[in-house]
Amino acid sequence: MNLQQIEDQLQTLLAEFEQQVHFREGQLLVIGCSTSEIKGQKIGTAGGLEIAEALYKPLRVFSEKHDLYLAFQGCEHINRAITIEREAAEKYGLEPVSVVPAQKAGGSMSAYAYRQLKDPVVVEEVLGHAGIDMGQTLIGMHLKRVAVPLRTSITHIGDAVVTVATTRPKLIGGERAIYN
């Protein structure tokens, strides 16, 4: 597994992502990541903290550049709960739960992020403003309605399929309504 290649793929994806989305300060960026899938293995079978580490740095730099909160989705063993900064949980009125993500119960990315964040907490769910899903981890459950898929030249990170999305407000009112 070439960690530099994985980091480069993510850097390219992030550069294309920011060209398509106007981020606002304090928004939630949901990150779903199967390090097993990135390695070319079945989700949840071969996690790797070294991959999580390679991905975390560009994600952190990106979040700082756009003043976003990163929200790391855990695996199914913790019900896909989200690891975030306590500040973000308080801002969005989210109640922390009692669990610490671990590599085999939470996933490598979520476990690694928990150790890197300043004041991490885990919450059951968020309504993120945008997201990156590496390895078909099904982050849609943590995105605001309505999710809008975006296309980038990066369709895989390692061997994992990548999906990128933003969200928009619901369009209501029918044919006579006026939208921005």
ABEGO torsion letter per residue (X at the ends): XBAAAAAAAAAAAAAAAAAABBBBBGBBBBBBBBAAAAAGBBBGAABBAAAAAAAAAAAAAAAAAAGBBBBBBBBAAAGGBBBBBAAAAAAAGBBBBBBBBBAABGEAAAAAAAAABABBBBBABBBBABBBBBGGAGAAAABBOBBBBBBBABABBEABBBBBBBBBBBBBGEAABBBX
